[in-house]
Amino acid sequence: MKKFAIITVTVASMLASGSILAQQKMDDMKGMDMGAKPVASAKTTHVALAVVKKADPKAGTVTLAHEPIKSMNWPAMTMAFKVKDKMLFDQLTEGKKVEVEFVQDGKDYVVTKVK
């Protein structure tokens, strides 16, 4: 009987302390809006003025010598981009000055629009 009483007291105190710890964790979250919906992970579109240096429809890439891109904090440089839609290659002829829109997709930069 004495063991039963000790076990009961031990279990009761463990439950009470667990409740206190759970309340402390919830108090840490007081400033959060628990009803807010998560923001969709929309990709940011960037714009670049560039000259087409090389277009490779077979590989799905274009090399552009672009002006500085403020939204990416990039200086002017020449680099390769993937091209989202093969139809865009009609506007990506070597030597042509273009305005492109692109997004970052993982480690890749992908042209989504050409003007």
Helices and strands as residue ranges (DSSP letters): H 2-27, E 46-56, E 61-66, G 70-72, E 77-83, G 86-91, E 97-105, E 108-114
